[in-house]
């Protein structure tokens, strides 16, 4: 199997991950690209400050690449590495822009790369330092860098309005401009910049868009796998240093046949023990197997490596000092026992005590850990903790996204129900209004009918009253006529009666008789 053209020295940090993601993007687009070989540096042990690495990266930081296909050319700094890889391994400009034919978009991409390289990265790095690692609480520093980082997030929020990516025409195109700030923004919760980016909705959508890319997950997994592999190599070295070499010492008391009784210093439960190791003469190292100082990953089947190419750093094993006899005076112990017990019993007790001590020494040599071992175990624990933290952060992010999605769905349902309720209320109001109008119209019609009926009754009453009045007038006039006639008749009768009644004769001389009007009338009426 041929070597990968790119040798990557990195660590799972916001500066180390973008290069791995970019290499995964190149692998997915260009099948002819030979891939890369990730190597994890133990930053807690300052491996990046050792001479062999300083020759590759004078700054003593990660990441660094060695391009084996180009005469082992070294490149350090994240942005410089990504630009270098695009220049030499992305001829179709899939993840960048043509600096000649598309100079404006190329310049725009560089602007956002440098914005993240000199802005978000340093500021958020200071936030994480003063909030999580500083030994002294400095509120001014925390507030200053936290506010500045949030301001830079606000710049991204403004840029991503009505856009999908930072650089490119229209809604933009995925490029190195997005990859550089992505790994910093994805640690926003750990850096206490924002819990869920709700105040930066455009940045949140952009982050989810980049996290959904297959190469992003592949790059993160490649770095995690390299961390796990490095942890196993260091664990194998620790175990190799604890392989117990069988040694034996002689019993100062000869056996019955005149020989000495060898006592093994190896632990009785050590699977590496053999019959020859327990019966060999003295503490000679010629019968002991050599220590395995090579990492577990090396084998005879590996292809030959060009000696001029820097190889991944292999942590040196710690050589234990040769065994020396414990400070235990067996002769003095035997003499003390011989004062209280017979000689054979004292010898047996001495041998049993010595065997017990040897057993305990072997157990301590097998199970005890040195400071170096504890450091390695602590490094493995920190690596596992970092992986667990990243996984937990991802789970929290996924759960937050699920909760946000459920909340958005619930909000949409509530809004839909609200709209439907408003429509139903409007329809109900309209129906009630129509019903009221109908009832009102019916009432008006009823009132109108009643008015018409009343008017008809009034008209009939008026007519009846008029008729009655006419009748009354007629009766009145009839009565009046009758009264007048009666009165006239009475007057006539009275007059007639007065005329007919004889008048007394006066004593005065007679007056000549005059013809009365009545008589004249009667005379005139006679034929």
C-alpha positions, 0 to 999 in steps of 0.5 A: 500500500502506497503512502498518503501524499499528505502527512498531517500533524494535528490535534482536535482543536478549532485550529486543527480540525479544518485541515482534516475536513478540507482534506476529506472534501478533496478526497470526496471530489478528486478520487485520484487524490491519495488522501492523508495520514493524520498524526495526533500530537500530545500537546499536554506533553509539549511534543510540539516544542521538541526539536524534530517538530520545530524543524517542521513548524518553527512556531511550535503549534498545530497544524502542520503538513508535510507534502510527500509528493512535493519533495516533503514541503512543509506548511504550517498555519491553518489558513496557509495550509488550506490555501496551499492544498487548494492551489495544488490539489483543487484544480477545478476550484471546487472549494475556492475561486480562480484568482485570475478569472474570478478575482473579486470572489477570490478577494472576498474569500480571502477577506473572510478567511483573514477575518476569521484568522485574525478575529474570531479565532484569537478572540474566542480563544481568549474567551475560552482561556479566561473562562475555563483555564485561567487560574485567576478570575479576571472579569474585565478580560472575560467581558472584553473578549466575550463581548468582542466575540459576540460582536464578530458573530454579529458581523457573520449574522449581517453577512449571512442575511439572505445568503447561504455562504460567506463568499461568492455571488448570489447566495454564495458558494461553500469555500475556505471562507466558510471552513475557517470560522466554522470550527470556532463557531461550532464550539460557541456553547463551550466558549459561553458565547451563546447557548443555542445561537438563537440571537444569531439565526442566520449564523445558526442556519449556516452552522447547521448547513455546514455540519450536514456536509458528509466531509465535515463528519468524515474529518471529525471522525478521522481526527477522533480515530487518530486520537484513539489510535495515539491513545492505544499506542501510548497504552501499549508502550505503558504495558510494554514497560510493565512486562516483568522480566523474570529474575531469580536470586539464590537462597543462602541456605543450600538444599539437602543435595548441596545445591542452592534453592532459586527463588523467582522474583517474578509474580506467580500470576504473570503469564510471561513466566515459564519453567526456565525463568524460575529455575535459571541461575542468579540475576543474570539478564542473559535469560531475560527477554528484551524489552519491547520499545517499539510501538504496537503499530509497527510490523514487518509488513509495513512498506519502507518509508523514505528516510527524508520524510518526517515520521510520526513521533513515537514516545520513548519507553522508560527503562527501569533500573536493573533489579537489586536485592531488597534491603533484607538481611536473610542471615540476620533474620534466620539467626533471629528465628533460630533462637526461637525455633529449630534450625529446619523450622527457622529455614522454612520460615525464612524461605516462606518469608522470602517467597512472600516478599518476592511475591509482593515485589513482583506484584508491585513491579507488575501493577504499580504505575510510575509518574510517566505512566500516570501522565500517559493515563492522564493524557488518555483520560483527557483525550477520552474526556475531550472526545466525550465532551465533543460527543456530548456537545454534539448530542446536546446540539442535536437535542437542541436542534430537535427541541428547536424543530419541535418548538418550531413545529409546535409554534407553527401548529399554534399559529395555524390553530390561531389563524383557524380560530380567528377564521372560525371566530370571524365566520361565527361573527359573520353568521351571528351578524347575518342572523341578527340582521335576518332577525332584525329584518324579520322584526322590521317586517313584523313591525311593518305588518303590525303597523299596516294592520294597525293603520288599517284598523285605524282607518277602519276605526276612522271610517267607522267613527266618521260613519258614526259621526255622520249618523250622530250628525244626522240624528242630531240634525234630525233631533234638532229638526224635530225639536225645532218643529216641536218648538214651532208647533208648540209656539204655534199651538201656544199662539193658537191657544192664546188666540182661541182663548176668549178674552174678557171684555173690558169696560172701556168703550168699544173699539172699532173692530179691526181685521187681524192678520190671521183672519185676513190670511184665512179669508184669503185662503178661502175660495 
